[in-house]
Amino acid sequence: MISSLRLFTMTFLIYLLTRIDLLLYFTTCVVLFLYWINGSKKSNGNMPPGPKPLPLIGNLNLVNLKKPYESLMELSEKYGEIFTVHFGPKKIVVIVGYSAVKDALVNRADDFGERADVPIFKLLFKEKGIIFSNGELWKALRRFTLSTLRDFGMGKKTVEAKIQDELLPLIEKFKSHNGKPFDTNIIMNSAVSNVICSIMFGKRFEYDDPVFKKLIEIFGENARLVGTPKIMESGKAEKYFDDENLVHSVLDLFAAGTETTSTTLRWGILLMMKYPEIQKKVQEEIRSHIKQGQMPTVDDRRNMPYTEAVIHEIQRFANIVPLNLSHTTPSDVYFRGYCIPKGTEVIPFLTSVLYDKTQWKTPYEFNPNHFLDANGKFVKRDAFMPFSAGRRACVGESLARMELFLFFTGLLQTFTFYPPPGVSRKDINLKPGIGFTLVPLPHLVCVKLND
């Protein structure tokens, strides 16, 4: 009798638990279904079209998180120049192609000029500094930064001389490897960082200086830099010039002025090894326009169209910052037939501009002819936007352009770059590493002194 009662009790409990599990499962399905329906309705409205989001994950099933720019390019083939994608429950509007991106960033600058509220960036940068601030704070810091950099010689012979001064130890460092394979990563970062150091601190550092090496490592790890000069300014904007804002502003200058430029130069060296015929044409132009023993100058650019075209094509092809930094809409924005609600994160998709099939003859190939006319003269291209565009364009663009020309030309004037023994040019991998910026995969370089 007792055992039968126990058996009945156990059977009933199992039945009850089963029913509860079924009820919970059914309830969960209903909630997720309602969430999906609600999200889909909101997405449709007058928002740009896009793939239907799944519950909770949105469209993450369609996005390669290691290479999101590739996934967004694929989605743009289906949804066009403006579409909505869901990263989890968060809606993001992606603007694609030269025409639409220029329209947003240049013609509609006020509508798309604010920096997006991205939690990870907000946590790290606290909406301080030049890059991640908004409103009057951003305006005050940007004006002050541009004014100060001009005072320090930005765009003038003063900064040109600092870059030339850094080119000499960089060449010696390359020579010190005596033709043996070496990695250019730390060396290039050190050289480009030294230009910023000489501007900001009035001095450069030796490449083997332990403090300087630690500084380079910190930037490589995206850690915060502690200890920068304190600068005060009188007037209404004085409240913006606290230590924290200035620390982040100087950090922004180092980050923007070091990582992207040094990475572009490393891509340049890798591409010269991959395409020795292009390297040879650059060197022939250098020999024709720069006397032996004379350092390149910024003025040489106007007489060296092929070298200018190669440098521009390196920047276009390398696509260093593929997604751009996100923007946001400060109010409801009506753009190209759609309504983008206030506070929506917007990606002005730079990859889609630099690889726009309507603007570039061979967008996925390294082709300096993109910047040359039929007579071999350099041609500016409006779709060339590696520094972004509009009011949020890179504040250090003029410095970066100067560094790229002087360093690249100076190195190819002195050296010929080739792969290590056992590595053919066909073996050189042009696929980028994974990260916010697209860096070359680890590789070694050999150099030979030119005659």
Phi, psi and omega in degrees: 000312181296317180295324178294321178295318178297317181297318178297317181298314180297318180297318180295318179296318179298317178298316181297314180298322179297317179296321179297317179299318179296321179294316178297318180297314180297316180298316179300317180297318180297315180299314180295323179295316179296322178298318181293315179298315181297316179295322180294318179298317180295323183292323185291290176024234174244019175286158175302151181291171179175174180294146178295131180281145172275158177304136175070309187271349181064237179251019182298338177292343181259357187246127172281105187294340177281328179224067184298331181297327178291318179295319180293326176296319179295317179296325181293332177298329182268321190255353173092201191283348176210124181211165181252133176231145183253115172265093192068222179279354184275127178271134178229132176264129180251126178255128193238140172088156184302311186300311183289319181294316177297318179301317182288310188279330184256303183286331181240044187303319181293330182283335184234021189271353182272152177277138183291152178273084179264119187308316183294320178289324179296320179294317184282319189249351172053032179057032178254169177077192187274319191285318189251010178268170180221173172063214183295327178300311180298316180299316182295315182292321180293316178300314181296318181296312180298318180296317181293317179297322176296321178297328180277000174105012180302129180080005182242177180298335181300311180288324177304317180296323179294321178292317178298320178299326181279335180296325183297307178294332177295316178298317179297323179295319177295319180298326186297345180276354173051041176082356180277152182298141178209162179265131183270357189304295184295323182298311181293320177300319181295316182297313182291321177298324181297329177295314178297319179299318182293330177284312187281319187251352180079014179205156174253170181237149174291147185296334180263008176297122184299324179293316180294318179299321178295320178300316179297319179297320180298315179294323178298330181265004181058032176274167181280142176268126182254134175094092178227163181297144176266127181236129180245149178221137180277169177106188185300327185277003186304326183298338181278344189263061174265172184301318185295317178297321183286326174300313181291327179294316178293320176300318178300318180296319179293314182296311182288328185269357182243299189300309185291320181291314180295323178295319179297319178295322177294320174299321180300315179296317180298318180291327176292326175291324181289324183236076184298334179293326177288319177302317181296320180293323176297314182294325177295320178293322178297314181296329182285334188241348178237123182295148179299132181088353179261139180279149176295149177235164179297326180297338180293339184303320185294338181259005184231069185297323183291318178297317177299318180296319180296316180297316178297320180291327174300313180296318180294310185293319183292328173053056191303316181245083192296324184266351189065173171271139185296146174250178175212161180265119181288346177206174176301130184239129174261115189221119176052045175087001182235159175253121177255112185297155176307137176082008179282134176287135183233133176252107171282099198284099186294325178305318182292339177276311183290341179241024182292120183295337180278348185248337186234132184296315179230076190300331184261011177243151175279110189216096180301340179296347174302335184244022179231143175270186184296338180263007179080013178272147181292137181237125174286141180238126181297332181279004176276100185230047179293339179262015187067199183203168178078201186291342180259014177298155184304126182291338182258023184302315183296322177294315181299317180297320179294315180297316182300316181292312185292316180292311183298312181295317180298321180290317180285339173293327186263323189234158164248131183261138179210160183289160177296161178304137179089354179246120178269164179299330178292334181280346183291121185269122180262008175286138182278159171284168184272134178165177178297320172255147182270106182257155175296149173296154180307132181204162178250154184233144170242146178232148175233132178295133178286151179291000000 
